[in-house]
């Protein structure tokens, strides 16, 4: 998944950890097919850690999306 806006009006991209729809002319916005959505979401999931990062950010616990714990100093 790209980390910069492809500006094609139909792709997803990763913007500082948030999934965003590419910018583009609102009159020419496309659609995202189910296989493309699946591929995009898999790309995001592949970037997540598999251990609790301890900063409250998301992580995967055996394939389940979890919210990380906040460790106090």
PATORFI-820007 format. One record per residue: residue number from 1; residue in one letter; x, y, z of N, C-alpha, C in turn. Coordinates in steps of 0.2 Angstrom, whole numbers. Atoms other than C-alpha are relative to their C-alpha. Layout:
REM PATORFI-820007
<roro seq="NUM" type="A" n_c1="X" n_c2="Y" n_c3="Z" ca_c1="X" ca_c2="Y" ca_c3="Z" c_c1="X" c_c2="Y" c_c3="Z"/>
...
This chain:
REM PATORFI-820007
<roro seq="1" type="X" n_c1="4" n_c2="-6" n_c3="0" ca_c1="0" ca_c2="0" ca_c3="0" c_c1="5" c_c2="6" c_c3="0"/>
<roro seq="2" type="X" n_c1="-5" n_c2="-6" n_c3="0" ca_c1="8" ca_c2="17" ca_c3="-5" c_c1="-1" c_c2="4" c_c3="7"/>
<roro seq="3" type="X" n_c1="0" n_c2="-4" n_c3="-6" ca_c1="12" ca_c2="29" ca_c3="9" c_c1="0" c_c2="7" c_c3="-2"/>
<roro seq="4" type="X" n_c1="2" n_c2="-7" n_c3="2" ca_c1="9" ca_c2="44" ca_c3="-2" c_c1="-6" c_c2="0" c_c3="-4"/>
<roro seq="5" type="X" n_c1="6" n_c2="-1" n_c3="4" ca_c1="-7" ca_c2="50" ca_c3="-10" c_c1="1" c_c2="-1" c_c3="-7"/>
<roro seq="6" type="X" n_c1="-1" n_c2="1" n_c3="7" ca_c1="-8" ca_c2="42" ca_c3="-27" c_c1="-5" c_c2="5" c_c3="-5"/>
<roro seq="7" type="X" n_c1="5" n_c2="-5" n_c3="4" ca_c1="-22" ca_c2="55" ca_c3="-32" c_c1="-3" c_c2="-2" c_c3="-6"/>
<roro seq="8" type="X" n_c1="4" n_c2="2" n_c3="6" ca_c1="-31" ca_c2="44" ca_c3="-43" c_c1="-8" c_c2="-1" c_c3="1"/>
<roro seq="9" type="X" n_c1="7" n_c2="0" n_c3="-2" ca_c1="-48" ca_c2="45" ca_c3="-34" c_c1="-3" c_c2="-7" c_c3="2"/>
<roro seq="10" type="X" n_c1="3" n_c2="7" n_c3="-1" ca_c1="-50" ca_c2="26" ca_c3="-31" c_c1="5" c_c2="-4" c_c3="4"/>
<roro seq="11" type="X" n_c1="-4" n_c2="4" n_c3="-4" ca_c1="-35" ca_c2="19" ca_c3="-22" c_c1="0" c_c2="2" c_c3="7"/>
<roro seq="12" type="X" n_c1="-1" n_c2="-1" n_c3="-7" ca_c1="-32" ca_c2="17" ca_c3="-4" c_c1="8" c_c2="1" c_c3="1"/>
<roro seq="13" type="X" n_c1="-7" n_c2="-1" n_c3="-2" ca_c1="-15" ca_c2="23" ca_c3="4" c_c1="0" c_c2="1" c_c3="8"/>
<roro seq="14" type="X" n_c1="-1" n_c2="0" n_c3="-7" ca_c1="-8" ca_c2="23" ca_c3="21" c_c1="3" c_c2="7" c_c3="2"/>
<roro seq="15" type="X" n_c1="-1" n_c2="-6" n_c3="-2" ca_c1="-7" ca_c2="40" ca_c3="29" c_c1="2" c_c2="1" c_c3="8"/>
<roro seq="16" type="X" n_c1="-2" n_c2="0" n_c3="-7" ca_c1="3" ca_c2="40" ca_c3="46" c_c1="-4" c_c2="-5" c_c3="4"/>
<roro seq="17" type="X" n_c1="4" n_c2="5" n_c3="-3" ca_c1="-6" ca_c2="24" ca_c3="50" c_c1="-7" c_c2="-1" c_c3="-1"/>
<roro seq="18" type="X" n_c1="7" n_c2="0" n_c3="2" ca_c1="-23" ca_c2="29" ca_c3="44" c_c1="-1" c_c2="-2" c_c3="-7"/>
<roro seq="19" type="X" n_c1="2" n_c2="2" n_c3="6" ca_c1="-31" ca_c2="21" ca_c3="29" c_c1="-4" c_c2="6" c_c3="-3"/>
<roro seq="20" type="X" n_c1="3" n_c2="-6" n_c3="3" ca_c1="-36" ca_c2="35" ca_c3="17" c_c1="-2" c_c2="-2" c_c3="-8"/>
<roro seq="21" type="X" n_c1="2" n_c2="0" n_c3="7" ca_c1="-45" ca_c2="36" ca_c3="0" c_c1="4" c_c2="5" c_c3="-4"/>
<roro seq="22" type="X" n_c1="-4" n_c2="-5" n_c3="4" ca_c1="-34" ca_c2="44" ca_c3="-13" c_c1="-4" c_c2="6" c_c3="-2"/>
<roro seq="23" type="X" n_c1="4" n_c2="-6" n_c3="3" ca_c1="-39" ca_c2="62" ca_c3="-18" c_c1="-1" c_c2="-1" c_c3="-7"/>
<roro seq="24" type="X" n_c1="1" n_c2="0" n_c3="7" ca_c1="-45" ca_c2="66" ca_c3="-35" c_c1="-6" c_c2="4" c_c3="-1"/>
<roro seq="25" type="X" n_c1="5" n_c2="-4" n_c3="2" ca_c1="-58" ca_c2="75" ca_c3="-45" c_c1="-7" c_c2="-4" c_c3="2"/>
<roro seq="26" type="X" n_c1="6" n_c2="3" n_c3="-2" ca_c1="-75" ca_c2="71" ca_c3="-36" c_c1="-5" c_c2="-3" c_c3="-5"/>
<roro seq="27" type="X" n_c1="5" n_c2="2" n_c3="6" ca_c1="-84" ca_c2="69" ca_c3="-53" c_c1="3" c_c2="-6" c_c3="-3"/>
<roro seq="28" type="X" n_c1="-3" n_c2="5" n_c3="3" ca_c1="-72" ca_c2="56" ca_c3="-58" c_c1="3" c_c2="-6" c_c3="5"/>
<roro seq="29" type="X" n_c1="-2" n_c2="5" n_c3="-5" ca_c1="-70" ca_c2="45" ca_c3="-42" c_c1="-2" c_c2="-6" c_c3="-2"/>
<roro seq="30" type="X" n_c1="1" n_c2="7" n_c3="2" ca_c1="-69" ca_c2="27" ca_c3="-45" c_c1="-2" c_c2="-4" c_c3="6"/>
<roro seq="31" type="X" n_c1="2" n_c2="5" n_c3="-5" ca_c1="-74" ca_c2="12" ca_c3="-35" c_c1="6" c_c2="-5" c_c3="2"/>
<roro seq="32" type="X" n_c1="-5" n_c2="5" n_c3="-2" ca_c1="-63" ca_c2="0" ca_c3="-25" c_c1="-3" c_c2="-7" c_c3="0"/>
<roro seq="33" type="X" n_c1="2" n_c2="6" n_c3="1" ca_c1="-66" ca_c2="-18" ca_c3="-30" c_c1="1" c_c2="-4" c_c3="7"/>
<roro seq="34" type="X" n_c1="-1" n_c2="4" n_c3="-6" ca_c1="-68" ca_c2="-31" ca_c3="-16" c_c1="7" c_c2="-3" c_c3="0"/>
<roro seq="35" type="X" n_c1="-6" n_c2="3" n_c3="0" ca_c1="-52" ca_c2="-40" ca_c3="-21" c_c1="6" c_c2="6" c_c3="2"/>
<roro seq="36" type="X" n_c1="-4" n_c2="-5" n_c3="-1" ca_c1="-43" ca_c2="-23" ca_c3="-21" c_c1="0" c_c2="2" c_c3="8"/>
<roro seq="37" type="X" n_c1="1" n_c2="-2" n_c3="-7" ca_c1="-50" ca_c2="-19" ca_c3="-4" c_c1="3" c_c2="-5" c_c3="5"/>
<roro seq="38" type="X" n_c1="-4" n_c2="6" n_c3="-4" ca_c1="-44" ca_c2="-36" ca_c3="3" c_c1="7" c_c2="1" c_c3="0"/>
<roro seq="39" type="X" n_c1="-7" n_c2="-1" n_c3="1" ca_c1="-27" ca_c2="-33" ca_c3="-4" c_c1="3" c_c2="6" c_c3="4"/>
<roro seq="40" type="X" n_c1="-2" n_c2="-6" n_c3="-3" ca_c1="-26" ca_c2="-16" ca_c3="3" c_c1="0" c_c2="-1" c_c3="8"/>
<roro seq="41" type="X" n_c1="1" n_c2="1" n_c3="-8" ca_c1="-32" ca_c2="-21" ca_c3="21" c_c1="6" c_c2="-5" c_c3="2"/>
<roro seq="42" type="X" n_c1="-6" n_c2="5" n_c3="-1" ca_c1="-19" ca_c2="-36" ca_c3="20" c_c1="6" c_c2="4" c_c3="1"/>
<roro seq="43" type="X" n_c1="-7" n_c2="-3" n_c3="-1" ca_c1="-5" ca_c2="-24" ca_c3="17" c_c1="0" c_c2="4" c_c3="6"/>
<roro seq="44" type="X" n_c1="0" n_c2="-4" n_c3="-7" ca_c1="-10" ca_c2="-13" ca_c3="32" c_c1="1" c_c2="-5" c_c3="5"/>
<roro seq="45" type="X" n_c1="0" n_c2="4" n_c3="-5" ca_c1="-12" ca_c2="-28" ca_c3="43" c_c1="8" c_c2="-3" c_c3="0"/>
<roro seq="46" type="X" n_c1="-7" n_c2="2" n_c3="1" ca_c1="6" ca_c2="-34" ca_c3="37" c_c1="5" c_c2="5" c_c3="3"/>
<roro seq="47" type="X" n_c1="-4" n_c2="-5" n_c3="-3" ca_c1="13" ca_c2="-18" ca_c3="44" c_c1="0" c_c2="0" c_c3="8"/>
<roro seq="48" type="X" n_c1="1" n_c2="0" n_c3="-7" ca_c1="6" ca_c2="-21" ca_c3="62" c_c1="5" c_c2="-5" c_c3="4"/>
<roro seq="49" type="X" n_c1="-4" n_c2="4" n_c3="-4" ca_c1="17" ca_c2="-28" ca_c3="76" c_c1="-4" c_c2="-6" c_c3="2"/>
<roro seq="50" type="X" n_c1="3" n_c2="6" n_c3="-3" ca_c1="14" ca_c2="-45" ca_c3="83" c_c1="0" c_c2="-1" c_c3="8"/>
<roro seq="51" type="X" n_c1="-1" n_c2="-1" n_c3="-7" ca_c1="18" ca_c2="-40" ca_c3="101" c_c1="-3" c_c2="7" c_c3="2"/>
<roro seq="52" type="X" n_c1="2" n_c2="-6" n_c3="-3" ca_c1="10" ca_c2="-27" ca_c3="112" c_c1="6" c_c2="5" c_c3="0"/>
<roro seq="53" type="X" n_c1="-5" n_c2="-5" n_c3="0" ca_c1="20" ca_c2="-11" ca_c3="108" c_c1="1" c_c2="4" c_c3="7"/>
<roro seq="54" type="X" n_c1="0" n_c2="-3" n_c3="-6" ca_c1="16" ca_c2="-4" ca_c3="125" c_c1="-1" c_c2="8" c_c3="0"/>
<roro seq="55" type="X" n_c1="1" n_c2="-7" n_c3="1" ca_c1="11" ca_c2="13" ca_c3="118" c_c1="-7" c_c2="2" c_c3="-2"/>
<roro seq="56" type="X" n_c1="7" n_c2="-1" n_c3="2" ca_c1="-7" ca_c2="11" ca_c3="115" c_c1="-2" c_c2="-1" c_c3="-7"/>
<roro seq="57" type="X" n_c1="2" n_c2="1" n_c3="8" ca_c1="-6" ca_c2="8" ca_c3="96" c_c1="-2" c_c2="-7" c_c3="-1"/>
<roro seq="58" type="X" n_c1="3" n_c2="7" n_c3="1" ca_c1="-14" ca_c2="-7" ca_c3="88" c_c1="6" c_c2="-5" c_c3="-2"/>
<roro seq="59" type="X" n_c1="-4" n_c2="5" n_c3="1" ca_c1="-6" ca_c2="-24" ca_c3="86" c_c1="-4" c_c2="-6" c_c3="-1"/>
<roro seq="60" type="X" n_c1="3" n_c2="7" n_c3="2" ca_c1="-10" ca_c2="-42" ca_c3="80" c_c1="1" c_c2="-5" c_c3="5"/>
<roro seq="61" type="X" n_c1="-1" n_c2="5" n_c3="-5" ca_c1="-13" ca_c2="-55" ca_c3="93" c_c1="-3" c_c2="-6" c_c3="-3"/>
<roro seq="62" type="X" n_c1="2" n_c2="6" n_c3="3" ca_c1="-14" ca_c2="-71" ca_c3="84" c_c1="-5" c_c2="1" c_c3="-6"/>
<roro seq="63" type="X" n_c1="5" n_c2="-1" n_c3="6" ca_c1="-23" ca_c2="-63" ca_c3="69" c_c1="-6" c_c2="5" c_c3="2"/>
<roro seq="64" type="X" n_c1="6" n_c2="-4" n_c3="-3" ca_c1="-35" ca_c2="-53" ca_c3="81" c_c1="3" c_c2="7" c_c3="1"/>
<roro seq="65" type="X" n_c1="-2" n_c2="-7" n_c3="-1" ca_c1="-33" ca_c2="-34" ca_c3="80" c_c1="-1" c_c2="2" c_c3="8"/>
<roro seq="66" type="X" n_c1="0" n_c2="-2" n_c3="-7" ca_c1="-29" ca_c2="-27" ca_c3="98" c_c1="2" c_c2="7" c_c3="1"/>
<roro seq="67" type="X" n_c1="-2" n_c2="-7" n_c3="-2" ca_c1="-27" ca_c2="-10" ca_c3="106" c_c1="6" c_c2="-2" c_c3="5"/>
<roro seq="68" type="X" n_c1="-6" n_c2="0" n_c3="-4" ca_c1="-10" ca_c2="-9" ca_c3="114" c_c1="-1" c_c2="3" c_c3="7"/>
<roro seq="69" type="X" n_c1="0" n_c2="-3" n_c3="-7" ca_c1="-8" ca_c2="-6" ca_c3="133" c_c1="4" c_c2="6" c_c3="0"/>
<roro seq="70" type="X" n_c1="-4" n_c2="-5" n_c3="-1" ca_c1="-1" ca_c2="10" ca_c3="139" c_c1="4" c_c2="-1" c_c3="6"/>
<roro seq="71" type="X" n_c1="-5" n_c2="1" n_c3="-6" ca_c1="14" ca_c2="7" ca_c3="150" c_c1="2" c_c2="7" c_c3="3"/>
<roro seq="72" type="X" n_c1="-1" n_c2="-7" n_c3="-3" ca_c1="16" ca_c2="21" ca_c3="163" c_c1="8" c_c2="-1" c_c3="2"/>
<roro seq="73" type="X" n_c1="-7" n_c2="0" n_c3="-1" ca_c1="34" ca_c2="26" ca_c3="166" c_c1="1" c_c2="-1" c_c3="8"/>
